[in-house]
């Protein structure tokens, strides 16, 4: 293995309508979440489904696509990279966030 890359691929459903922000530079930012589901059978034979929520951000042209074409509940496939960051909230408490920075997206045809 010569190079290890930070790469994430997700296929799921959009949790709520994307939040679109326009920065002072005019650049758009889209924030949304994707739910992915995994179904498996436990040792006792019971089927179980586990849902994971993933925070996603898209910048620029991709944010514009998200704004126009990505509805709440819609299916979506994304490719991007994991990004972790921290910030202090208004009470001075340090918060940590892990999100997927979207590089590509596909809206599957129904």
Residue, then its C-alpha position, 0 to 999 in steps of 0.5 A: x500500500x503506497x498511499x492511504x486515502x481518506x475516502x467515504x462512499x455512502x448511499x442512503x436517504x436525506x434526513x431533512x431538507x438541506x440547510x443552504x448558506x451563502x457566505x460573504x464571498x458568495x460561495x454556497x454551503x449545503x449542510x444535510x444528513x444522510x441515514x444509512x441502514x444495515x440489516x443483519x440477523x442476530x445469532x437467535x435468528x432475529x432480523x435487526x436493522x441499524x440506522x446510522x446518521x452521517x453529517x454531510x457538507x457540500x461547497x460551491x457548485x455541489x451546494x447549488x445542486x443540493x439546493x435545487x435537486x436534493x429533497x428531504x427523504x430523497x435517495x442520494x449517493x455521495x463520495x467524499x472525505x471525512x473531516x473532523x473539527x472542533x469549536x467552542x459553543x456560546x457557553x465556551x464548551x468545546x464541541x467536536x464534529x465529524x462530517x463528510x465533505x462531499x466531492x461527488x453526488x448521484x441522485x438515483x433515478x426512480 
